[in-house]
Amino acid sequence: MSLAVLVAVGLWSVWHWQYTQAAREAERHAHNRLTLYSSSLQGALERFAYLPGLLAQQTLIQAALTDETRLLATQANDYLSLVAERSGAEAIFLMDAQGVTIAASNHAEDDSFLGHHYAFRPYFRDAMDNGIGEFFAIGSTTGRAGYFVSAAVDNPAGTGSQGVLALKVSLESLQESWRQAGENVLLTDANGVVILSSRPEWRYRRLGELSEQAMLEIREQRQFMDEPLDPLGERLRDGTLSIGNQGIGERYLTKPLELATLGWTMHYLVPVRPLYASARNALLVAAGGTLALLLLGLWLRERQKRQRLRDRESRIIREANERLEARVEERTRELREAQAELVQAGKLAALGTMAAGIAHELNQPLSGIRTYAANGERLLHRERTQAAEENFRRIQTLCERLGTLIRQLKLFARKGGAREPVELAARLDFVLELLEERIQRQGVTLHVTLPANVPHDTIRVAGDEVRIEQLLTNLLRNALDALRGVETPRLEITLDDEPRRWVITVADNGPGIDEATLERLFDPFYTTKAVGDGLGLGLFISYGIVQDLDGRITAGNREAGGAWFQVELPKAEGGPRHA
């Protein structure tokens, strides 16, 4: 009797242990999937987060709210349609201070937002009160659910918000990817209402109870329109969730992950039935193992014979391993010899790259020294000694900068360096002054556009002066090279203010860049210039500087002809560094 009890307790322990292990493994899997799905959701939302604020600063958008003729609203319709098409947003629309839509990207569709009133939506009220807003709801006009993000459109006169620009993002493709993965994933809002689910029939159901206040707010905001918001299932005493008809519903373990957006929570539901099946299988295996013990005696009779067979196999394997180890040692020795040869070749290649880099980088300040020396000579002939002294002081500054450049080359092979706030506008002025003689000699028309109503000493990036000047000089010299032989050369430099970044755009009306060159534009030693006219390192070094400063550099061709280069650099924190 005691043996039977012992076996029963052992089998129950096996069942319980397997169930616990399966549940833990399912929880780890759920955590990994939740991390993946939450990242994809967050990425989908962040992709559009900056766009309303950026569009709200556009002159056309601001002017459309004050244009009584509504002619600018028509232009805004076309503009928003183009932005929506290129960004992938479902809709972008502009509302006045009363919440009435005056321009929309879907103005030509049957379910256009034009003329509709959306002041009851939280994304409108929050944007008017706080500058930004976000909300998830079923569209009251289209009947399609989406995530809304908005930004206030300020009055250019500085008298406050004059309207709201909102963007609607469809998350249906994300929900469809969950469904195709065959997993039970759902997303609930702050009230516990399911807003996205891999099972469409679970959508707009609630996991818990809704207070009267919450239900009243949902109805006032028309968040879920006429959906009844019935309970999704019943929470059982063991913490599992039963979904389906009472008594025959499917039970699930729930793994939640709270998100930062609007108090949302993502849930991964693990069916309990497979866990029980796993525990049952383990129990059957354990029972089979117990039965196998009874057959152990029969197996022992064959043990000696099998032992001799294993000894023979071990001897064969040992001899094969010894032969394999000998071959591995021989091959390793050959690889080490080849590695030594490659290291030597790498040293020679690095030496060549360093020599070419030094020649390229020192050429820029030397050009400035030649220019200032020539100007100084002419000024001395004209007895303008004070101006000549100023030129010679600039030559001294450039000589000091040459020494700094040489020190910078020592850091070229390492990532990063000391960073501090650098005034970007001041560095741009310095580089333009350095290249002024060449700009005039080529007859280039220069247009520089800086952000309006932004003090120049507040336009700061995180980096150091030398590398910022190197970057700007390389881009401008590259543009000037492209303008050689152009009948009416034109160079445009634009500095835009974006959230957390400054964006510098250098555009010219030269011959442009062909597709093959665009693909290799930032490769080292690649150049389309004549032999002796360039080393192909300028854009390569610029690319390295931008990457070092956690920025991004891109290039392309203008529709009207010519090329453009765009550099995005993180804004600096702290006080400015004065040159």
C-alpha positions in Angstrom: 0.0 0.0 0.0 2.8 2.4 0.9 4.6 1.7 -2.4 1.4 2.5 -4.3 1.1 5.8 -2.4 4.7 6.6 -3.1 4.3 5.9 -6.8 1.1 8.1 -6.9 2.8 11.0 -5.1 5.8 10.7 -7.5 3.6 10.7 -10.6 1.6 13.7 -9.3 4.9 15.5 -8.6 6.0 14.8 -12.2 2.7 16.1 -13.5 2.9 19.3 -11.3 6.6 19.9 -12.2 5.9 19.5 -16.0 2.9 21.8 -15.8 5.0 24.4 -14.0 7.9 24.1 -16.4 5.5 24.4 -19.4 3.8 27.4 -17.9 7.2 29.1 -17.3 8.3 28.4 -20.8 5.1 29.7 -22.1 5.5 32.9 -20.0 9.1 33.4 -21.4 7.8 32.9 -24.9 4.9 35.4 -24.2 7.4 37.9 -22.8 9.6 37.6 -25.9 6.6 38.0 -28.3 5.2 40.9 -26.3 8.6 42.6 -26.6 8.6 42.1 -30.3 5.0 43.1 -30.9 5.3 46.2 -28.6 8.4 47.3 -30.4 6.7 47.0 -33.8 3.7 48.9 -32.4 5.8 51.6 -30.9 7.8 51.9 -34.1 4.6 52.2 -36.2 3.4 55.0 -33.9 6.7 56.9 -33.6 7.1 56.8 -37.4 4.3 59.5 -37.5 4.8 61.2 -34.1 6.9 64.1 -35.5 4.8 64.8 -38.6 1.9 66.8 -37.1 4.2 69.2 -35.3 6.3 69.6 -38.5 3.3 70.2 -40.7 1.8 72.7 -38.2 4.9 74.9 -38.7 4.3 75.2 -42.4 3.4 78.6 -43.7 0.6 77.3 -45.9 -1.1 75.4 -43.0 -0.9 78.5 -40.8 -2.2 80.8 -43.5 -5.1 78.5 -44.4 -6.6 79.0 -41.0 -6.7 82.8 -41.4 -7.6 83.0 -45.1 -11.3 84.0 -45.2 -11.5 83.3 -49.0 -10.6 79.6 -48.3 -8.4 79.7 -51.5 -5.4 78.6 -49.4 -7.5 75.8 -47.9 -7.8 74.3 -51.4 -4.0 74.4 -51.7 -3.7 72.9 -48.3 -6.0 70.0 -49.4 -3.6 69.1 -52.2 -0.5 69.5 -50.0 -2.0 67.3 -47.3 -2.9 64.7 -49.9 0.7 64.6 -51.1 2.1 64.3 -47.6 -0.4 61.5 -46.7 0.4 59.5 -49.8 4.2 59.8 -49.3 4.1 59.1 -45.5 1.6 56.3 -45.5 -0.8 58.0 -43.2 -4.5 57.2 -43.7 -5.6 60.8 -43.4 -4.2 64.2 -42.4 -6.7 67.0 -41.7 -6.7 70.6 -40.4 -9.3 72.0 -38.0 -10.0 75.5 -36.9 -10.3 76.7 -33.3 -13.9 75.4 -33.2 -12.9 71.9 -34.3 -14.4 72.3 -37.9 -12.2 70.6 -40.6 -11.2 73.1 -43.3 -8.6 71.0 -45.1 -8.1 67.3 -45.4 -6.0 64.8 -47.4 -9.2 62.8 -48.3 -11.1 65.9 -49.6 -11.9 64.1 -52.8 -13.3 61.0 -51.2 -16.9 60.2 -50.4 -16.2 60.0 -46.7 -14.1 63.2 -46.6 -13.5 65.0 -43.3 -14.2 68.4 -44.8 -16.8 70.4 -42.8 -17.1 67.8 -40.0 -16.8 68.9 -36.4 -14.3 67.1 -34.1 -14.1 69.3 -31.1 -15.5 66.4 -29.0 -12.4 64.4 -29.6 -9.6 64.4 -26.9 -6.9 64.8 -29.5 -8.4 68.2 -30.5 -8.8 69.4 -26.9 -5.4 68.2 -25.8 -3.7 69.9 -28.7 -5.5 73.2 -28.1 -4.6 73.1 -24.4 -1.2 71.5 -24.3 0.1 71.7 -27.9 -0.1 68.0 -28.7 -2.6 65.2 -28.4 -3.2 61.5 -29.2 -6.2 59.2 -29.1 -7.5 55.9 -30.5 -11.0 55.7 -31.7 -13.4 54.5 -34.4 -13.7 57.2 -37.0 -17.0 59.0 -36.6 -17.0 59.8 -40.3 -15.4 56.7 -41.9 -16.3 54.1 -39.4 -12.7 52.8 -39.5 -10.6 52.7 -36.3 -7.3 54.4 -36.1 -4.7 56.1 -33.9 -4.9 59.9 -34.0 -1.9 62.2 -33.2 -2.2 66.0 -33.3 -0.4 69.2 -32.8 -1.5 72.8 -32.3 -1.1 75.3 -35.2 0.2 78.5 -33.6 -0.7 81.9 -34.8 2.3 83.5 -36.5 1.6 86.6 -34.5 2.2 84.7 -31.3 -1.3 85.0 -29.9 -1.7 81.3 -29.2 -3.2 78.3 -31.0 -5.5 79.0 -34.0 -6.3 75.4 -34.9 -5.2 71.8 -34.8 -3.5 69.6 -37.4 -4.3 65.9 -36.9 -3.0 62.7 -38.5 -4.8 59.4 -38.5 -2.8 56.2 -38.6 -4.4 52.8 -39.5 -3.1 49.9 -37.4 -5.1 47.3 -39.3 -2.0 45.9 -41.0 -0.3 45.4 -37.6 -3.4 43.5 -36.3 -3.4 41.4 -39.5 0.2 40.4 -38.9 -0.8 39.2 -35.4 -3.6 37.2 -36.9 -1.3 35.6 -39.5 1.2 34.6 -36.8 -1.6 32.4 -35.3 -1.1 33.8 -31.8 -3.5 35.2 -29.2 -2.5 38.9 -28.9 -4.6 41.8 -27.9 -4.1 45.5 -27.0 -6.3 47.2 -24.4 -6.7 50.9 -23.6 -6.6 52.5 -20.2 -10.2 51.4 -19.6 -9.4 47.8 -20.4 -11.3 47.8 -23.7 -9.7 45.7 -26.5 -8.8 48.0 -29.4 -6.6 45.6 -31.4 -6.6 41.8 -31.4 -5.4 38.9 -33.5 -8.9 37.5 -33.1 -11.3 40.0 -34.8 -14.3 38.8 -32.7 -12.5 39.9 -29.5 -12.2 43.5 -30.6 -14.2 46.2 -28.7 -14.8 43.8 -25.7 -13.6 44.7 -22.2 -11.5 42.6 -19.8 -12.8 44.2 -16.6 -15.6 46.3 -15.4 -16.2 49.9 -16.6 -17.1 52.6 -14.2 -20.0 54.9 -14.9 -17.6 57.8 -15.3 -15.5 55.9 -17.8 -18.5 54.8 -19.8 -19.8 58.3 -19.8 -16.5 59.7 -21.2 -16.4 57.0 -23.8 -19.8 57.8 -25.0 -19.2 61.6 -25.0 -16.0 61.2 -27.0 -17.7 58.7 -29.3 -14.6 56.6 -29.0 -16.2 53.3 -29.9 -19.3 54.6 -31.6 -22.2 52.2 -30.9 -20.2 49.2 -29.9 -21.8 47.5 -26.8 -18.4 46.8 -25.1 -19.5 43.5 -23.7 -17.1 41.5 -21.4 -14.5 39.4 -23.3 -14.6 36.6 -20.7 -14.6 35.6 -17.1 -11.6 35.8 -14.7 -11.5 32.5 -12.8 -10.2 32.0 -9.2 -6.8 30.6 -10.4 -6.2 33.8 -12.4 -6.9 32.3 -15.8 -9.3 34.0 -18.3 -12.2 31.9 -19.6 -13.4 33.1 -23.1 -16.5 31.6 -24.7 -19.8 30.1 -23.6 -20.0 29.6 -19.9 -18.9 26.1 -18.9 -17.2 25.3 -22.3 -15.1 28.4 -22.8 -11.4 28.2 -23.6 -9.1 29.0 -20.6 -6.0 31.2 -21.1 -3.1 32.4 -19.0 -2.6 36.1 -19.6 0.8 37.9 -19.7 0.4 41.7 -19.7 2.9 44.4 -20.8 2.2 48.0 -20.0 3.0 50.5 -22.7 3.8 54.2 -22.4 1.2 55.3 -25.0 -2.1 56.4 -23.6 -2.0 53.9 -20.7 -2.3 51.0 -23.2 -1.5 47.4 -22.2 -0.6 44.5 -24.5 -1.7 41.0 -23.5 -0.4 37.7 -24.7 -2.9 34.8 -24.1 -1.5 31.3 -23.6 -4.1 28.5 -23.9 -4.1 26.3 -20.8 -5.2 23.1 -22.6 -1.7 22.5 -24.2 -0.1 23.0 -20.8 -2.3 20.3 -19.4 -1.6 18.1 -22.4 2.2 18.5 -21.8 1.8 17.6 -18.1 -0.3 14.6 -19.1 2.3 13.4 -21.6 5.0 13.8 -18.9 2.8 11.7 -16.6 2.5 9.0 -19.2 6.2 9.1 -19.7 6.8 8.8 -16.0 4.4 5.9 -15.8 6.2 4.2 -18.7 9.5 4.8 -16.9 8.2 3.1 -13.8 7.2 0.1 -16.0 10.6 0.2 -17.6 12.2 -0.4 -14.2 10.5 -3.7 -14.1 12.3 -4.7 -17.3 15.7 -3.6 -16.0 16.6 -7.1 -15.0 16.2 -8.3 -18.6 18.4 -5.4 -19.8 21.2 -6.3 -17.4 21.7 -9.6 -19.1 22.6 -7.9 -22.3 24.7 -5.3 -20.6 28.0 -7.1 -20.9 27.7 -7.7 -24.6 26.7 -4.1 -25.3 29.6 -2.9 -23.1 32.1 -4.7 -25.3 30.5 -3.1 -28.4 30.7 0.4 -26.9 34.4 -0.1 -26.0 35.1 -1.0 -29.6 33.2 2.0 -30.9 35.0 4.3 -28.4 38.3 3.0 -29.6 37.4 3.7 -33.2 36.1 7.2 -32.3 39.2 8.0 -30.3 41.5 7.0 -33.1 39.4 9.1 -35.5 39.6 12.1 -33.1 43.4 11.8 -32.9 43.7 11.9 -36.7 41.3 14.9 -36.8 43.2 16.8 -34.2 46.4 16.3 -36.1 44.8 17.7 -39.2 43.3 20.6 -37.3 46.7 21.6 -35.8 48.3 21.5 -39.2 45.5 23.7 -40.7 45.7 26.1 -37.7 49.4 26.6 -38.3 48.7 27.4 -42.0 46.0 29.9 -41.0 48.2 31.7 -38.6 50.9 32.1 -41.2 48.2 33.5 -43.6 46.9 35.8 -40.9 50.4 37.2 -40.3 50.6 38.1 -44.0 47.2 39.7 -44.0 48.1 41.8 -40.9 51.2 43.1 -42.8 49.1 43.9 -45.9 46.5 45.7 -43.7 49.3 47.8 -42.1 50.5 48.9 -45.6 46.9 49.7 -46.6 46.2 51.7 -43.5 49.4 53.6 -44.1 48.3 54.5 -47.6 44.8 55.6 -46.4 46.4 57.8 -43.6 48.7 59.5 -46.1 45.8 60.2 -48.5 43.6 61.4 -45.7 46.3 63.8 -44.4 46.9 65.2 -47.9 43.2 65.8 -48.4 42.5 67.3 -45.0 45.5 69.7 -45.0 44.6 70.9 -48.5 41.6 72.8 -47.3 43.3 75.1 -44.7 46.3 75.6 -47.0 43.9 76.9 -49.7 42.6 79.4 -47.1 46.2 80.4 -46.2 47.0 81.0 -49.9 43.9 83.1 -50.3 44.6 85.3 -47.2 48.3 85.6 -48.1 47.4 86.9 -51.6 44.9 89.3 -50.2 47.4 90.4 -47.5 50.0 91.1 -50.2 47.6 93.3 -52.2 46.5 95.1 -49.0 50.2 95.9 -48.2 50.7 97.3 -51.7 47.7 99.5 -51.1 49.1 100.5 -47.6 46.0 99.1 -45.8 48.1 97.7 -43.0 45.3 97.2 -40.6 43.4 95.0 -43.0 46.6 93.1 -43.9 47.3 92.4 -40.2 43.8 91.0 -39.9 44.5 88.6 -42.9 47.8 87.6 -41.3 46.0 86.9 -38.0 43.6 84.7 -39.9 46.6 82.9 -41.5 47.9 82.2 -37.9 44.5 80.9 -36.9 44.4 78.5 -39.9 47.9 77.4 -39.0 46.7 76.5 -35.6 43.8 74.7 -37.1 46.3 72.7 -39.3 47.8 71.4 -36.1 44.4 70.6 -34.7 43.5 68.7 -38.0 46.7 66.6 -37.6 45.6 65.7 -34.0 42.1 64.9 -35.4 43.6 62.4 -37.9 44.9 60.5 -34.9 41.3 60.1 -33.8 40.0 59.1 -37.2 40.3 55.4 -36.5 38.4 55.6 -33.3 34.8 56.4 -32.8 33.8 59.6 -31.3 35.7 62.1 -29.2 35.0 65.0 -26.8 31.7 66.7 -27.6 30.4 70.1 -26.5 27.9 72.6 -27.8 29.0 74.2 -31.1 27.2 77.2 -32.7 26.3 75.9 -36.1 25.5 79.2 -37.7 28.9 80.7 -36.6 30.7 77.7 -38.1 28.8 78.1 -41.3 29.7 81.8 -41.5 33.4 80.9 -41.0 33.4 78.3 -43.7 31.6 80.7 -46.2 34.2 83.4 -45.4 36.9 80.8 -46.1 35.4 80.0 -49.4 34.3 83.5 -50.3 37.0 84.2 -52.8 36.2 81.0 -54.7 32.5 81.7 -54.7 33.1 85.1 -56.2 35.6 83.8 -58.7 33.0 81.2 -60.0 30.2 83.8 -60.0 28.0 81.6 -57.8 24.8 83.1 -56.5 24.6 82.2 -52.8 21.3 81.9 -50.9 21.4 81.1 -47.1 18.2 80.5 -45.3 18.2 80.2 -41.5 15.2 79.5 -39.2 13.1 82.6 -38.6 12.6 83.9 -35.0 15.5 81.7 -33.7 18.6 83.4 -32.3 21.7 82.3 -34.1 23.6 81.6 -30.9 20.9 79.0 -29.9 21.5 76.9 -33.1 23.9 74.5 -31.5 24.9 70.9 -32.2 26.8 68.4 -30.1 30.3 67.9 -31.5 33.5 70.0 -31.9 34.4 73.0 -34.1 37.0 71.3 -36.3 34.9 68.4 -37.4 31.8 70.6 -38.0 33.9 72.9 -40.1 35.4 69.9 -41.9 31.9 68.6 -42.7 30.6 72.0 -43.9 33.7 72.7 -46.0 33.6 69.3 -47.7 29.9 69.7 -48.6 30.3 73.2 -49.9 33.5 72.5 -51.9 31.8 69.5 -53.4 28.9 71.7 -54.5 31.3 74.3 -55.9 33.1 71.6 -57.9 29.8 70.5 -59.4 29.0 74.2 -60.4 32.1 74.5 -62.6 31.1 75.3 -66.2 27.4 76.0 -65.2 26.1 79.1 -67.0 24.3 80.6 -64.0 25.6 78.8 -61.0 23.4 78.8 -57.9 24.1 77.5 -54.4 21.4 77.2 -51.7 22.1 76.5 -48.0 19.1 75.8 -45.8 19.0 75.2 -42.0 15.8 73.7 -40.7 14.7 73.3 -37.1 13.3 69.8 -36.3 12.5 68.1 -33.0 15.8 67.2 -31.4 17.7 67.8 -34.6 19.1 70.5 -36.9 18.9 69.8 -40.6 21.4 71.3 -43.1 20.6 71.1 -46.8 23.2 72.1 -49.5 21.7 72.2 -53.0 23.1 73.3 -56.3 21.9 73.6 -59.9 24.7 71.6 -61.4 24.5 68.5 -63.6 23.3 66.3 -60.7 24.5 62.8 -59.8 23.9 59.6 -61.8 22.4 56.6 -60.1 25.6 54.5 -60.2 27.5 57.3 -58.5 24.7 57.7 -55.8 25.2 54.1 -54.8 28.9 54.6 -54.1 28.9 58.3 -53.2 30.3 57.8 -49.7 32.8 55.0 -50.5 36.5 55.9 -49.8 38.7 56.9 -52.8 35.6 56.9 -55.2 35.5 60.1 -57.3 34.2 61.2 -60.6 36.8 64.0 -60.9 39.8 64.0 -63.2 43.0 62.4 -62.1 44.8 64.7 -59.7 41.7 66.8 -59.0 40.4 64.8 -56.1 41.2 61.9 -53.8 37.6 60.6 -53.3 37.9 61.1 -49.5 35.9 64.3 -48.9 32.4 62.7 -48.8 33.8 59.5 -47.1 35.3 61.7 -44.3 32.0 63.7 -44.1 30.1 60.4 -43.7 32.4 59.3 -40.9 32.0 62.6 -39.1 28.2 62.5 -39.3 28.2 58.9 -38.0 30.5 59.9 -35.2 28.1 62.6 -34.1 25.1 60.3 -34.2 23.7 62.0 -37.2 22.6 61.0 -40.7 23.7 62.2 -44.2 21.8 61.6 -47.4 22.0 62.8 -51.0 19.9 62.9 -54.2 18.9 64.8 -57.3 16.6 67.8 -57.5 13.6 67.6 -59.8 14.6 71.0 -61.3 18.2 69.9 -61.9 21.2 69.7 -59.7 22.0 67.7 -56.6 21.3 68.1 -52.8 23.0 66.8 -49.7 21.2 66.8 -46.4 22.8 66.4 -42.9 20.8 65.8 -39.7 22.7 66.5 -36.4 21.4 66.1 -32.8 20.7 69.3 -31.0 23.2 70.1 -28.2 22.2 70.7 -24.6 23.8 73.3 -22.4 25.3 76.7 -23.1 26.9 77.6 -26.4 30.6 77.3 -27.1 32.0 80.6 -28.5 34.8 80.5 -31.1 
